[in-house]
Amino acid sequence: MATGPAQVLEQALHQRVSLVLKDGRTISGELLGMDEHLNLVLDHSEETTAERTRRLGRLIVRGSSVTSLFAPGRMPAKAP
């Protein structure tokens, strides 16, 4: 049975996830939802760079900017 990105995200709903973006930043937060383009809504989010960590609150992350998603108890999911 194949598992696509949408199925992985559905299993991670309401859990804390970490995203690695194309520009090297890491965003973590509670996954609240997604749309058909795999744009993600995170709550209680934080952005981490080499220099600092800052709180962002509720955030929409464009799906095309995500390279990897890490969810609790799952292997990293690579973006298509």
KAJOLIN-V319757 format. One record per residue. D_CENTER is the distance of its C-alpha to the mean C-alpha in Angstrom with 2 decimals. Layout:
BEGIN
D_CENTER / D_CENTER
END
This chain:
BEGIN
23.31 / 20.50 / 16.89 / 14.85 / 11.18 / 11.91 / 13.56 / 10.91 / 8.51 / 11.76 / 12.51 / 9.46 / 10.35 / 11.60 / 10.35 / 8.73 / 5.56 / 5.18 / 3.88 / 7.38 / 8.75 / 12.17 / 14.06 / 13.26 / 11.45 / 8.88 / 6.87 / 6.67 / 7.58 / 8.63 / 7.04 / 10.19 / 10.18 / 9.85 / 12.80 / 14.75 / 13.27 / 9.69 / 9.06 / 6.60 / 8.34 / 7.49 / 10.74 / 12.33 / 9.85 / 11.15 / 11.27 / 12.93 / 15.32 / 18.42 / 20.50 / 18.82 / 16.23 / 16.19 / 15.18 / 13.76 / 13.89 / 12.52 / 10.47 / 9.77 / 7.64 / 9.68 / 8.54 / 11.25 / 10.03 / 7.13 / 9.20 / 7.54 / 5.09 / 7.15 / 8.21 / 11.66 / 14.52 / 12.96 / 13.32 / 10.67 / 9.87 / 10.98 / 10.56 / 13.99
END
